[in-house]
Amino acid sequence: MKRNVKSLVGYTMGATDGEIGKVKDFYFDDKTWTIRYLVVETGNWLLGRKVLISPQALSTPDWQGEIFPVNLTMEQIKTSPDIDSEKPVSRQEELALYAHYPWSNYWGPGEWMAGMGTSGMMTASALPLEEAIRQDYHIPGADSNDPHLRSTDSLKGYKIKAIDGVIGDVEDFIIDEATWKVVFMVVDTGNWFPGKKVVISPRWISDIKWDDSEIVVNATVDQVKSSPKYDAEQFVTDEYEQDLDTYYGSWVSPADL
């Protein structure tokens, strides 16, 4: 099942012995476009502190009740490393998180689905934790601050630029609930194509200009304009994904798909 990130914001997260808080944001890594952390605002319980929880900690979600249960206690979360979610998460902070929680590290050879099982959980690297980080990101020392993590909220409003012009702005993200991968960005075409929303897969991105808040896709304006229409009121089905792959596959290199 595919779900919009916007629809998941506000979900209640519950520990094994009580409520933790509300989901406010998501961090994904820009190498594989996989959600690595849910940002949870704890409210009065921890004086509004925000904590990072890996999808690995999730038990079976209650989609109807909008609840994410996790296999952690409130004490584990209370004593977790205090990380400022308003700033980039440093490599040292990630090391501290993975030392505190019983999670398998997600870094590895950097392939699109490297180390991921059918449940969406990541298998442990054979390398020691710190060494795996250094090898994957070519880090000379453990104090690097280049974690490749991005906030879904911070990317909203990024311009989507085609080969020959601007298409629109990033409005939302669609994730696969089984793998926690970002499979599409929802683009509000605004004044460009009034009344139409389109989706863009990270696979079709040719460049991201982080300093300019701009994402460049390997398509023309007309090609995107003529793509299968996205209905925000409906779930993304396998048939719709197949239609998109068939459409974009006619002019995007098969290696990109």
LOBATOR-448546 format. One record per residue (C-alpha): residue number from 1; residue in one letter; x, z, y. Coordinates in nm, 4 decimals. Layout:
residues N
MIGU   resi   resn          u          w          v
MIGU    NUM      A          X          Z          Y
...
***
This chain:
residues 257
MIGU   resi   resn          u          w          v
MIGU      1      M     0.0000     0.0000     0.0000
MIGU      2      K     0.1195    -0.0825     0.3516
MIGU      3      R     0.0442     0.1544     0.6389
MIGU      4      N     0.0893     0.1498     1.0153
MIGU      5      V     0.3305     0.4061     1.1556
MIGU      6      K     0.0864     0.4696     1.4403
MIGU      7      S    -0.1761     0.5846     1.1883
MIGU      8      L     0.0664     0.8384     1.0371
MIGU      9      V     0.1573     1.0096     1.3636
MIGU     10      G    -0.0325     1.3368     1.3787
MIGU     11      Y    -0.0412     1.3934     1.0026
MIGU     12      T    -0.0091     1.7587     0.9064
MIGU     13      M     0.2983     1.8501     0.7059
MIGU     14      G     0.2587     2.1395     0.4665
MIGU     15      A     0.5271     2.3421     0.2902
MIGU     16      T     0.4615     2.5066    -0.0452
MIGU     17      D     0.3568     2.8239     0.1376
MIGU     18      G     0.2061     2.7159     0.4680
MIGU     19      E     0.1686     2.4559     0.7408
MIGU     20      I     0.4870     2.3273     0.9051
MIGU     21      G     0.3521     2.1171     1.1893
MIGU     22      K     0.2570     1.7631     1.2890
MIGU     23      V     0.4430     1.4357     1.2355
MIGU     24      K     0.5515     1.2931     1.5728
MIGU     25      D     0.8010     1.0172     1.4972
MIGU     26      F     1.0091     0.8449     1.2322
MIGU     27      Y     1.3793     0.7607     1.2092
MIGU     28      F     1.4874     0.4493     1.0204
MIGU     29      D     1.8340     0.3115     0.9642
MIGU     30      D     1.8969    -0.0280     1.1177
MIGU     31      K     2.0941    -0.1562     0.8182
MIGU     32      T     1.8127    -0.1504     0.5622
MIGU     33      W     1.5106    -0.0753     0.7849
MIGU     34      T     1.4167     0.2202     0.5650
MIGU     35      I     1.2604     0.5398     0.7005
MIGU     36      R     1.5120     0.8212     0.6547
MIGU     37      Y     1.3405     1.1095     0.8345
MIGU     38      L     1.0002     1.2179     0.9546
MIGU     39      V     1.0195     1.4080     1.2836
MIGU     40      V     0.7890     1.7103     1.2667
MIGU     41      E     0.6875     1.9210     1.5660
MIGU     42      T     0.6421     2.2776     1.4476
MIGU     43      G     0.4251     2.4025     1.7334
MIGU     44      N     0.3974     2.7788     1.7839
MIGU     45      W     0.5458     2.8572     1.4436
MIGU     46      L     0.9030     2.7745     1.5517
MIGU     47      L     0.8380     2.7660     1.9261
MIGU     48      G     0.7844     2.3914     1.9306
MIGU     49      R     1.1109     2.3102     1.7571
MIGU     50      K     1.1262     1.9667     1.5935
MIGU     51      V     1.2682     1.9336     1.2447
MIGU     52      L     1.3763     1.6341     1.0376
MIGU     53      I     1.2323     1.5961     0.6879
MIGU     54      S     1.3442     1.3280     0.4427
MIGU     55      P     1.0757     1.1279     0.2562
MIGU     56      Q     1.2507     1.2605    -0.0558
MIGU     57      A     1.0838     1.5957     0.0112
MIGU     58      L     0.7319     1.4529     0.0050
MIGU     59      S     0.4915     1.5287    -0.2747
MIGU     60      T     0.1822     1.3117    -0.3258
MIGU     61      P     0.0330     1.2497     0.0205
MIGU     62      D    -0.3317     1.3301     0.0897
MIGU     63      W    -0.4174     1.0102     0.2760
MIGU     64      Q    -0.7811     1.1004     0.3324
MIGU     65      G    -0.6984     1.4475     0.4613
MIGU     66      E    -0.3972     1.3139     0.6559
MIGU     67      I    -0.1613     1.5669     0.4988
MIGU     68      F     0.1998     1.5255     0.3870
MIGU     69      P     0.2794     1.8082     0.1414
MIGU     70      V     0.6500     1.8719     0.0836
MIGU     71      N     0.8387     2.0555    -0.1904
MIGU     72      L     1.0050     2.2903     0.0581
MIGU     73      T     0.9303     2.6464     0.1648
MIGU     74      M     0.8763     2.7536     0.5235
MIGU     75      E     1.1907     2.9642     0.4970
MIGU     76      Q     1.3979     2.6603     0.3992
MIGU     77      I     1.2701     2.4745     0.7022
MIGU     78      K     1.3114     2.7733     0.9328
MIGU     79      T     1.6769     2.8120     0.8369
MIGU     80      S     1.7547     2.4375     0.8459
MIGU     81      P     2.0167     2.3058     1.0919
MIGU     82      D     1.8800     2.2924     1.4468
MIGU     83      I     1.9033     1.9237     1.5408
MIGU     84      D     1.8024     1.7832     1.8792
MIGU     85      S     1.5693     1.4972     1.7856
MIGU     86      E     1.5726     1.3747     2.1446
MIGU     87      K     1.9334     1.2620     2.0999
MIGU     88      P     2.1002     1.0336     1.8416
MIGU     89      V     2.1480     1.2143     1.5121
MIGU     90      S     2.5208     1.2459     1.4550
MIGU     91      R     2.6945     1.2019     1.1227
MIGU     92      Q     2.7971     1.5683     1.1266
MIGU     93      E     2.4326     1.6685     1.1693
MIGU     94      E     2.3327     1.4578     0.8709
MIGU     95      L     2.6038     1.6245     0.6656
MIGU     96      A     2.4619     1.9618     0.7641
MIGU     97      L     2.1088     1.8556     0.6640
MIGU     98      Y     2.2173     1.7319     0.3240
MIGU     99      A     2.4216     2.0460     0.2669
MIGU    100      H     2.1125     2.2584     0.3408
MIGU    101      Y     1.8449     2.0649     0.1501
MIGU    102      P     1.8493     1.9521    -0.2175
MIGU    103      W     1.8391     1.5825    -0.1248
MIGU    104      S     2.0356     1.2919    -0.2674
MIGU    105      N     2.2271     1.1008    -0.0021
MIGU    106      Y     2.0889     0.7566     0.0848
MIGU    107      W     2.4079     0.5800     0.1888
MIGU    108      G     2.5857     0.3425    -0.0412
MIGU    109      P     2.6963    -0.0208    -0.0450
MIGU    110      G     2.4500    -0.1055     0.2341
MIGU    111      E     2.2413    -0.3568     0.0387
MIGU    112      W     1.8752    -0.4158     0.1263
MIGU    113      M     1.7456    -0.2041    -0.1653
MIGU    114      A     2.0670    -0.0346    -0.2760
MIGU    115      G     2.0109     0.2757    -0.4847
MIGU    116      M     1.6343     0.2753    -0.4471
MIGU    117      G     1.4129     0.3391    -0.7469
MIGU    118      T     1.0481     0.2485    -0.7883
MIGU    119      S     0.9418     0.5815    -0.6445
MIGU    120      G     1.1167     0.5095    -0.3159
MIGU    121      M     1.3673     0.7898    -0.3648
MIGU    122      M     1.7355     0.7202    -0.3313
MIGU    123      T     1.9800     0.7816    -0.6129
MIGU    124      A     2.2921     0.9825    -0.5422
MIGU    125      S     2.6157     0.8083    -0.4568
MIGU    126      A     2.9000     0.8537    -0.7036
MIGU    127      L     3.1284     0.9293    -0.4115
MIGU    128      P     3.1539     1.2714    -0.2494
MIGU    129      L     2.9112     1.3059     0.0405
MIGU    130      E     3.1544     1.2837     0.3305
MIGU    131      E     3.3650     1.0100     0.1703
MIGU    132      A     3.0555     0.7978     0.1001
MIGU    133      I     2.9606     0.8128     0.4667
MIGU    134      R     3.3068     0.7130     0.5792
MIGU    135      Q     3.3301     0.4179     0.3413
MIGU    136      D     2.9865     0.2810     0.4174
MIGU    137      Y     3.0266     0.2960     0.7933
MIGU    138      H     3.4059     0.2537     0.8132
MIGU    139      I     3.4406     0.5913     0.9795
MIGU    140      P     3.7951     0.7153     1.0363
MIGU    141      G     3.6846     1.0770     1.0692
MIGU    142      A     3.3811     1.2940     1.0036
MIGU    143      D     3.3055     1.3387     1.3738
MIGU    144      S     3.1666     0.9861     1.4224
MIGU    145      N     2.8397     0.9611     1.6166
MIGU    146      D     2.7310     0.6197     1.4854
MIGU    147      P     2.4563     0.6966     1.2333
MIGU    148      H     2.2629     0.3668     1.2617
MIGU    149      L     1.9402     0.5661     1.2966
MIGU    150      R     1.6641     0.4452     1.5281
MIGU    151      S     1.3385     0.6049     1.6356
MIGU    152      T     1.0261     0.3961     1.5776
MIGU    153      D     0.8843     0.5408     1.8973
MIGU    154      S     1.1885     0.4362     2.0995
MIGU    155      L     1.1578     0.0744     1.9806
MIGU    156      K     0.7999     0.0406     2.0992
MIGU    157      G     0.7984    -0.1872     2.4002
MIGU    158      Y     1.1077    -0.3826     2.2927
MIGU    159      K     1.0734    -0.7496     2.3838
MIGU    160      I     1.0449    -0.9930     2.0940
MIGU    161      K     1.2196    -1.3138     2.1882
MIGU    162      A     1.1857    -1.6432     2.0024
MIGU    163      I     1.4414    -1.9218     2.0126
MIGU    164      D     1.2714    -2.0727     2.3164
MIGU    165      G     1.0987    -1.7858     2.4920
MIGU    166      V     0.9462    -1.4385     2.4848
MIGU    167      I     0.6655    -1.3729     2.2360
MIGU    168      G     0.5571    -1.0201     2.3188
MIGU    169      D     0.6385    -0.6513     2.2781
MIGU    170      V     0.6796    -0.4260     1.9750
MIGU    171      E     0.3619    -0.2210     1.9407
MIGU    172      D     0.3829    -0.0660     1.5956
MIGU    173      F     0.5499    -0.0792     1.2549
MIGU    174      I     0.4139    -0.1329     0.9048
MIGU    175      I     0.5786     0.0514     0.6184
MIGU    176      D     0.5499     0.0325     0.2427
MIGU    177      E     0.4371     0.3768     0.1291
MIGU    178      A     0.6161     0.3383    -0.2064
MIGU    179      T     0.9614     0.2615    -0.0650
MIGU    180      W     0.9330     0.3798     0.2976
MIGU    181      K     1.0773     0.0501     0.4126
MIGU    182      V     0.9699    -0.1045     0.7431
MIGU    183      V     0.8258    -0.4352     0.6215
MIGU    184      F     0.6854    -0.5625     0.9523
MIGU    185      M     0.6865    -0.4998     1.3245
MIGU    186      V     0.3483    -0.5445     1.4932
MIGU    187      V     0.3855    -0.7533     1.8085
MIGU    188      D     0.1412    -0.7384     2.0971
MIGU    189      T     0.1494    -1.0893     2.2414
MIGU    190      G    -0.0217    -0.9722     2.5622
MIGU    191      N    -0.0190    -1.2423     2.8295
MIGU    192      W     0.1580    -1.4900     2.6020
MIGU    193      F    -0.1214    -1.5371     2.3450
MIGU    194      P    -0.4138    -1.3243     2.4737
MIGU    195      G    -0.6138    -1.1474     2.2054
MIGU    196      K    -0.3710    -1.2131     1.9207
MIGU    197      K    -0.1311    -0.9819     1.7415
MIGU    198      V     0.1347    -1.1068     1.5038
MIGU    199      V     0.3741    -0.9387     1.2631
MIGU    200      I     0.7462    -1.0050     1.2350
MIGU    201      S     0.9554    -0.9071     0.9337
MIGU    202      P     1.3028    -0.7600     0.9937
MIGU    203      R     1.4208    -1.0382     0.7605
MIGU    204      W     1.3443    -1.2942     1.0311
MIGU    205      I     1.5537    -1.1196     1.2990
MIGU    206      S     1.8641    -1.3069     1.4075
MIGU    207      D     1.9903    -1.0530     1.6629
MIGU    208      I     1.9054    -0.7175     1.8207
MIGU    209      K     2.0308    -0.6444     2.1708
MIGU    210      W     1.9993    -0.2680     2.1813
MIGU    211      D     2.1268    -0.2361     2.5385
MIGU    212      D     1.8665    -0.4876     2.6592
MIGU    213      S     1.5803    -0.3578     2.4432
MIGU    214      E     1.5379    -0.7058     2.2977
MIGU    215      I     1.4866    -0.8377     1.9443
MIGU    216      V     1.5568    -1.2049     1.8771
MIGU    217      V     1.3811    -1.3836     1.5890
MIGU    218      N     1.4726    -1.7076     1.4165
MIGU    219      A     1.1564    -1.8915     1.5195
MIGU    220      T     1.0082    -2.0882     1.8068
MIGU    221      V     0.7234    -1.9654     2.0228
MIGU    222      D     0.4872    -2.2239     1.8705
MIGU    223      Q     0.5841    -2.1242     1.5180
MIGU    224      V     0.5010    -1.7605     1.5836
MIGU    225      K     0.1856    -1.8546     1.7733
MIGU    226      S     0.0607    -2.0528     1.4723
MIGU    227      S     0.1474    -1.7858     1.2157
MIGU    228      P    -0.1273    -1.6147     1.0089
MIGU    229      K    -0.3234    -1.3839     1.2376
MIGU    230      Y    -0.2781    -1.0101     1.1946
MIGU    231      D    -0.5880    -0.7898     1.1857
MIGU    232      A    -0.4996    -0.4345     1.2883
MIGU    233      E    -0.8262    -0.3081     1.1378
MIGU    234      Q    -0.7318    -0.4228     0.7876
MIGU    235      F    -0.4618    -0.3140     0.5442
MIGU    236      V    -0.1835    -0.5653     0.4867
MIGU    237      T    -0.2590    -0.7171     0.1473
MIGU    238      D    -0.0296    -0.8868    -0.1018
MIGU    239      E    -0.2162    -1.2107    -0.0314
MIGU    240      Y    -0.1488    -1.1830     0.3417
MIGU    241      E     0.2208    -1.1161     0.2768
MIGU    242      Q     0.2333    -1.4191     0.0489
MIGU    243      D     0.0729    -1.6315     0.3210
MIGU    244      L     0.3387    -1.5136     0.5669
MIGU    245      D     0.6250    -1.5836     0.3260
MIGU    246      T     0.4842    -1.9274     0.2503
MIGU    247      Y     0.4430    -2.0044     0.6195
MIGU    248      Y     0.7815    -1.8779     0.7384
MIGU    249      G     0.9510    -2.0002     0.4227
MIGU    250      S     0.8819    -2.3574     0.5265
MIGU    251      W     1.1413    -2.3327     0.8030
MIGU    252      V     1.3347    -2.0085     0.7488
MIGU    253      S     1.6246    -2.0240     0.5050
MIGU    254      P     1.5271    -1.8886     0.1583
MIGU    255      A     1.8275    -1.6533     0.1871
MIGU    256      D     1.6568    -1.4907     0.4852
MIGU    257      L     1.3425    -1.4237     0.2817
***
